[in-house]
Amino acid sequence: MISKRVLSLAPYKTETTPAKIKLSSNELSVDFPEEVKKHIGEEVSKIPFNRYPDPEAHLLKETLAQRLGVSPENLMLGNGSDELIYYLSVGIGELNRGVFYPVPTFSMYRISAQVLGREKVEVELKEDFDIDIQKSVEAIQEKKPILAYFAYPNNPTGNCFSEEKIRRIRSLGLFTVIDEAYYPYSGKSFMEEALKRDDTVVLHTLSKIGMAGLRVGFMVGKEEVIRELNKVRLPFNITYPSQVIARLMLTEFYHLIEEEIKRVIKERERVYLELSKMEGIRAYPSCANFILFKSLRIPAELLHKKLVEEGVLIRDFSYMIPQCLRVSIGRPFENDAFLEAMERVLKKLQVFQK
């Protein structure tokens, strides 16, 4: 009785292997001060758990709108960006029209399309991980999808696609979703266009800036677009605790998050330089809070395994990009542990000689 669409579906992959140093999920590695935790605990204790939360999360929405410089009517909240991606796949165009996205990229675009039976129009990125505009245009003209997703910066490659290429694809009549989950680390955005156009929205999330456990994502777009898409949103999708804690973090404690973001950006450059010095390793520049790198001499799966044995967990992406792995940027001591483990493992495997 299970749908063929579901039976043929490959589930979203997560990395749950236990390890002392966890740099696999692009979370913000931070231990907030005890005063923050205490204040949050006090506020959470006031929540009437027997009641439903505000279905529109008005207070949180107002806080986000003020920080972004937009109107609350320009915002739609989701249980992480994942839920919003699903709603967009439900609400944009008819289901007999396909969904376009360059690959490799965030797998939820594919999963949401397949669950709904929508045709997946996938085009491989070029060797520099930018959009292959010629092949993309050809595929769009042939398949005629109506919806396009662009991770910006892209996960797992870490780069931002050419803005001109995104706009060229959008000009072919596709409703365009710019997934800016890693915007805090890139500073690049299509938000101004999303606020003016009927065919563009951007997605942001709190998950990459220290609040992954709250599962709060948000979409920004024209008021008319948001109003229509909000019709497919499930009721009470942002929990009471998430609304309360997220609002606290965005008001009273956001300065701590800003400090951590600056630290990650600084550490990202340091880790990239150190990886680039390692023989047998090719590191790719990143605009996000992670770095993709390629193992040139030994199997990526083996390198991943040996790092786990050293107590360091990163993400093996060789199933998506041959010989590639992705490391999240953590706190300085975590990054040091990763780099030291890399050197030990590479030395043991005789990848390079000092």
C-alpha positions in Angstrom: 0.0 0.0 0.0 3.0 2.3 0.3 3.4 4.7 -2.6 6.0 3.8 -5.2 7.3 7.4 -4.7 8.1 6.6 -1.1 9.4 3.1 -1.8 12.0 4.4 -4.2 13.0 7.3 -2.0 16.4 7.5 -0.4 16.1 9.1 3.0 18.0 12.2 4.1 21.4 11.2 5.4 22.7 12.3 8.8 25.9 11.5 10.6 25.3 10.2 14.1 28.5 8.2 14.8 29.6 9.0 18.4 32.8 11.1 18.7 34.5 13.4 21.1 34.9 16.1 18.5 31.7 16.5 16.3 32.3 18.6 13.2 29.8 16.9 10.9 26.5 18.9 10.9 27.4 22.6 10.3 26.1 23.6 13.7 27.5 26.5 15.5 29.8 24.9 18.1 29.3 27.1 21.1 28.6 26.7 24.8 26.5 29.7 25.9 27.3 31.2 29.3 25.4 29.9 32.4 23.6 33.2 32.8 22.0 32.6 29.3 21.0 29.1 30.1 19.6 30.2 33.5 17.5 33.0 31.9 16.2 30.7 29.2 15.2 28.1 31.9 13.3 30.8 33.8 11.4 31.9 30.8 10.6 28.3 29.6 9.3 27.5 33.1 6.6 30.1 32.5 5.2 28.4 29.4 1.7 26.9 29.7 2.5 23.6 28.2 -1.1 22.5 28.2 -1.9 25.3 25.7 -1.2 25.5 22.0 1.5 28.0 21.0 0.6 31.1 19.0 -0.1 29.6 15.5 1.4 32.6 13.8 4.3 33.1 16.3 3.6 36.8 16.2 6.2 37.9 18.8 9.0 35.9 17.2 8.0 37.1 13.7 8.0 40.7 14.9 11.5 40.2 16.3 12.8 38.7 13.1 11.2 41.4 11.0 12.8 44.1 13.1 16.2 42.5 12.8 15.9 42.0 9.0 14.3 45.4 8.4 11.2 43.9 6.8 7.5 43.7 7.7 6.1 40.7 9.6 3.8 40.2 6.6 7.0 39.4 4.6 7.7 36.4 6.8 6.6 32.8 7.0 8.0 30.6 9.7 8.8 26.9 9.4 10.0 23.9 11.4 13.5 24.5 10.0 14.1 25.4 6.4 13.2 21.8 5.5 9.5 22.3 6.2 9.5 25.5 4.1 11.2 23.7 1.2 8.4 21.1 1.4 5.7 23.8 1.4 7.3 25.5 -1.6 7.3 22.1 -3.4 3.7 21.8 -2.6 2.5 25.3 -3.3 4.4 26.5 -6.4 3.0 25.4 -9.8 1.1 22.3 -10.5 2.5 18.9 -9.5 2.9 17.9 -13.1 5.6 20.6 -13.5 9.1 19.7 -12.5 11.6 21.1 -10.0 15.1 22.3 -11.1 18.2 22.4 -9.0 22.0 22.1 -9.7 23.7 19.1 -8.1 25.4 18.3 -5.9 23.4 20.3 -3.4 21.1 20.0 -0.3 19.2 16.8 -0.7 15.9 18.1 0.6 15.1 19.7 -2.8 15.2 16.2 -4.3 13.4 14.5 -1.5 10.5 17.0 -1.4 10.1 16.8 -5.2 10.1 13.0 -5.2 7.6 12.7 -2.3 5.2 14.8 -4.4 5.9 12.9 -7.6 7.3 16.0 -9.3 9.9 15.6 -12.0 13.4 16.2 -10.8 15.4 18.3 -13.3 19.0 18.0 -12.1 22.1 19.4 -13.8 25.6 18.7 -12.7 27.7 21.7 -11.6 30.9 22.5 -13.5 34.3 21.5 -12.2 34.5 24.9 -10.3 31.2 24.1 -8.6 29.4 26.9 -10.4 26.2 26.4 -12.4 26.6 25.0 -15.9 24.4 27.6 -17.5 24.3 26.0 -21.0 23.2 22.6 -19.8 20.8 24.2 -17.3 19.1 26.2 -20.0 18.8 23.2 -22.3 17.3 21.0 -19.5 14.8 23.7 -18.6 13.7 24.3 -22.1 13.3 20.6 -22.6 11.7 19.6 -19.3 9.9 22.9 -18.5 10.1 22.9 -14.7 8.3 25.7 -12.8 10.3 25.8 -9.6 14.1 26.2 -9.0 16.1 25.9 -5.8 19.6 27.4 -5.3 21.6 26.9 -2.1 23.5 30.1 -1.7 26.2 29.3 -0.5 25.8 25.8 -1.7 25.9 22.8 0.6 28.2 20.8 0.5 30.6 22.8 -1.9 30.6 26.0 0.1 30.7 28.4 -2.8 28.1 31.0 -3.9 26.8 30.5 -7.4 27.1 33.2 -10.0 24.3 35.7 -9.4 24.0 36.3 -13.2 23.4 32.6 -13.8 20.7 32.4 -11.2 19.0 35.4 -12.7 19.3 33.9 -16.2 17.6 30.7 -15.1 14.9 32.7 -13.3 14.2 34.7 -16.5 13.1 31.4 -18.1 9.9 31.5 -16.0 10.9 29.6 -12.9 9.8 30.6 -9.4 13.2 30.9 -7.7 14.0 29.9 -4.2 17.4 31.2 -2.8 18.2 29.1 0.2 20.5 31.3 2.3 20.9 29.0 5.3 24.6 30.1 5.5 24.0 33.8 4.9 25.5 34.8 8.3 28.9 33.5 7.0 28.7 34.8 3.5 26.9 38.2 3.8 25.5 37.7 0.3 21.7 37.8 -0.3 18.9 38.1 -2.8 16.6 39.5 -0.1 16.0 42.9 -1.8 14.9 41.1 -4.9 12.6 38.7 -3.0 10.8 41.7 -1.4 10.1 43.2 -4.8 9.4 40.2 -7.1 6.5 37.7 -7.4 8.9 34.9 -8.5 11.5 34.9 -5.8 11.8 34.1 -2.1 14.7 33.6 0.2 15.1 31.1 3.0 17.0 31.6 6.2 17.4 29.6 9.4 18.4 29.9 13.0 20.0 26.4 12.9 23.4 27.6 11.7 23.8 30.3 14.3 23.5 28.3 17.5 19.8 27.3 17.6 19.7 24.1 15.6 17.7 22.4 18.3 14.9 24.9 18.1 14.1 24.1 14.4 13.2 27.6 13.3 13.5 28.6 9.7 11.9 31.5 7.9 11.0 32.5 4.4 11.2 36.1 3.1 9.1 37.4 0.2 6.5 39.8 -1.0 3.5 40.0 1.2 1.2 38.6 -1.4 3.4 35.6 -2.1 3.8 34.9 1.6 0.1 35.2 2.3 -0.7 32.5 -0.4 2.0 30.1 0.6 1.0 30.4 4.3 -2.2 28.6 3.4 -0.4 25.3 3.1 1.5 25.7 6.4 0.5 23.2 9.1 -1.0 24.8 12.3 1.2 25.3 15.3 4.4 24.4 13.5 6.7 26.4 15.7 6.6 25.1 19.3 6.1 27.2 22.3 9.6 26.7 23.7 11.1 27.4 20.3 9.2 30.7 20.0 10.3 31.8 23.5 13.9 30.8 23.3 14.5 32.0 19.8 13.1 35.4 20.7 15.3 35.7 23.7 18.4 34.8 21.8 17.6 37.3 19.0 17.0 40.1 21.5 18.9 39.8 24.7 21.8 37.6 23.6 22.3 38.2 19.9 25.6 40.0 20.6 27.0 36.6 21.7 25.9 35.0 18.4 27.5 37.8 16.4 30.8 37.2 18.3 30.7 33.5 17.5 29.9 34.1 13.8 33.0 36.4 13.6 35.1 33.7 15.3 33.9 31.0 12.8 34.7 33.2 9.8 38.2 33.8 11.2 38.7 30.1 12.0 37.4 29.1 8.6 40.2 30.9 6.9 42.8 29.3 9.3 41.5 25.8 8.8 41.4 26.3 5.0 45.0 27.4 4.9 46.2 24.5 7.1 44.3 22.0 5.0 45.8 23.5 1.8 49.3 22.8 3.1 48.6 19.1 3.5 50.0 17.0 0.7 47.4 14.7 -0.8 44.5 17.1 0.2 42.8 19.7 -1.9 40.7 22.1 0.1 38.0 24.2 -1.6 37.3 27.9 -0.6 34.1 28.4 1.4 31.6 31.2 2.1 29.9 29.0 4.7 30.7 27.6 8.1 32.2 24.4 6.7 35.0 23.4 4.2 34.8 20.7 1.5 38.1 19.0 0.8 39.2 16.2 -1.4 41.4 13.3 -0.5 43.7 12.8 -3.6 45.5 9.6 -2.6 43.5 7.5 -0.2 39.8 6.6 -0.2 37.7 9.2 1.5 35.8 6.5 3.3 39.0 5.2 4.9 40.1 8.7 5.9 36.7 9.3 7.5 37.0 6.0 9.4 40.4 6.7 10.7 39.4 10.2 11.9 36.5 8.7 13.8 39.1 6.3 15.4 41.0 9.5 16.4 37.8 10.8 18.0 36.9 13.3 15.3 33.7 13.1 13.3 33.3 14.9 10.0 31.0 14.2 7.0 31.9 11.7 4.2 30.4 13.1 1.0 32.2 10.7 -1.3 28.7 9.2 -2.2 27.9 12.6 -3.7 31.3 14.0 -4.8 34.0 11.5 -5.4 36.7 11.4 -2.7 35.3 14.5 -0.9 34.6 15.1 2.8 33.2 18.1 4.6 34.3 19.5 7.9 32.3 22.0 10.0 34.2 24.9 11.6 34.1 24.5 15.3 35.8 26.2 18.2 39.6 26.7 18.0 40.4 23.7 20.1 38.0 21.5 18.0 39.6 22.7 14.8 43.0 22.1 16.2 42.0 18.5 17.2 40.7 18.0 13.6 43.9 19.3 12.0 46.1 17.3 14.3 44.1 14.2 13.7 44.4 14.7 10.0 48.2 15.0 10.2 48.4 11.8 12.3 46.1 9.8 10.0 47.8 11.0 6.9 51.2 10.2 8.3 50.1 6.7 9.4 48.8 6.1 5.9 52.0 7.5 4.4 50.2 10.1 2.3 53.0 12.6 2.8 56.4 12.8 4.4 57.6 15.6 6.7 
